[in-house]
Amino acid sequence: MPAQVGAVKVLSISSSSIFNIGDVYNIMPTSSAKTFAGGGSFNSGDGIRIDLNRSITYVNDSDDTDQSTTVEV
């Protein structure tokens, strides 16, 4: 059954977003990212103090690709 959508006002969409209104069979984003972070990463707040004393993050990623961004129909 088709979707019935009223008025929509879009102010902005970032470059990595997907915007959809109504019925959808398949949505496939076409970007991927990999993040390596050590101890004390991604902290937020006021007055945070972190003492890791020579913290090192070692990364061993032996594969060539992690997620394919090609479209298979």
URSULBEL-V849242 format. One record per residue. N is the residue number from 1. RES is the residue in three letters. PSI is psi in whole degrees, -180 to 180 (none if undefined). OMEGA is omega in degrees with one decimal (NA if undefined). NEAR is the number of other ideal C-beta (glycine too) atoms within 12 Angstrom. Layout:
n=N res=RES psi=PSI omega=OMEGA near=NEAR
n=N res=RES psi=PSI omega=OMEGA near=NEAR
This chain:
n=1 res=MET psi=128 omega=-179.0 near=5
n=2 res=PRO psi=146 omega=178.2 near=8
n=3 res=ALA psi=145 omega=175.0 near=11
n=4 res=GLN psi=118 omega=-175.2 near=9
n=5 res=VAL psi=136 omega=177.7 near=10
n=6 res=GLY psi=-158 omega=-178.8 near=8
n=7 res=ALA psi=138 omega=179.2 near=7
n=8 res=VAL psi=133 omega=176.6 near=12
n=9 res=LYS psi=117 omega=179.7 near=7
n=10 res=VAL psi=121 omega=-179.7 near=11
n=11 res=LEU psi=-40 omega=178.0 near=7
n=12 res=SER psi=154 omega=175.8 near=8
n=13 res=ILE psi=130 omega=179.9 near=11
n=14 res=SER psi=167 omega=-175.2 near=11
n=15 res=SER psi=-20 omega=-178.6 near=10
n=16 res=SER psi=19 omega=-177.0 near=12
n=17 res=SER psi=162 omega=172.4 near=13
n=18 res=ILE psi=128 omega=-179.8 near=15
n=19 res=PHE psi=128 omega=-176.7 near=16
n=20 res=ASN psi=138 omega=171.4 near=17
n=21 res=ILE psi=127 omega=176.4 near=16
n=22 res=GLY psi=-160 omega=-176.2 near=14
n=23 res=ASP psi=140 omega=-179.0 near=12
n=24 res=VAL psi=134 omega=175.1 near=12
n=25 res=TYR psi=-46 omega=-174.9 near=8
n=26 res=ASN psi=133 omega=174.5 near=11
n=27 res=ILE psi=125 omega=-178.1 near=14
n=28 res=MET psi=110 omega=174.6 near=17
n=29 res=PRO psi=150 omega=-176.7 near=18
n=30 res=THR psi=37 omega=174.9 near=14
n=31 res=SER psi=156 omega=176.8 near=14
n=32 res=SER psi=158 omega=-179.1 near=14
n=33 res=ALA psi=153 omega=176.2 near=10
n=34 res=LYS psi=133 omega=-177.7 near=12
n=35 res=THR psi=129 omega=173.9 near=12
n=36 res=PHE psi=130 omega=-178.1 near=14
n=37 res=ALA psi=142 omega=-179.7 near=12
n=38 res=GLY psi=-169 omega=-179.8 near=16
n=39 res=GLY psi=138 omega=179.2 near=15
n=40 res=GLY psi=5 omega=-180.0 near=16
n=41 res=SER psi=158 omega=174.6 near=14
n=42 res=PHE psi=28 omega=175.6 near=12
n=43 res=ASN psi=145 omega=176.0 near=14
n=44 res=SER psi=154 omega=179.5 near=9
n=45 res=GLY psi=177 omega=180.0 near=8
n=46 res=ASP psi=135 omega=173.9 near=6
n=47 res=GLY psi=31 omega=178.4 near=7
n=48 res=ILE psi=132 omega=175.8 near=11
n=49 res=ARG psi=124 omega=-177.4 near=9
n=50 res=ILE psi=130 omega=177.6 near=15
n=51 res=ASP psi=102 omega=-176.6 near=9
n=52 res=LEU psi=-10 omega=174.8 near=13
n=53 res=ASN psi=79 omega=177.0 near=8
n=54 res=ARG psi=46 omega=177.9 near=8
n=55 res=SER psi=132 omega=179.9 near=13
n=56 res=ILE psi=137 omega=176.5 near=11
n=57 res=THR psi=118 omega=177.4 near=14
n=58 res=TYR psi=134 omega=-178.8 near=8
n=59 res=VAL psi=126 omega=175.3 near=11
n=60 res=ASN psi=99 omega=-178.0 near=7
n=61 res=ASP psi=99 omega=-171.7 near=11
n=62 res=SER psi=-16 omega=-178.9 near=7
n=63 res=ASP psi=155 omega=-178.0 near=9
n=64 res=ASP psi=-43 omega=-179.5 near=7
n=65 res=THR psi=148 omega=178.1 near=11
n=66 res=ASP psi=-41 omega=-178.6 near=12
n=67 res=GLN psi=125 omega=179.3 near=14
n=68 res=SER psi=137 omega=177.3 near=14
n=69 res=THR psi=19 omega=176.8 near=14
n=70 res=THR psi=153 omega=-178.2 near=10
n=71 res=VAL psi=124 omega=177.1 near=10
n=72 res=GLU psi=120 omega=-178.4 near=7
n=73 res=VAL psi=none omega=NA near=6
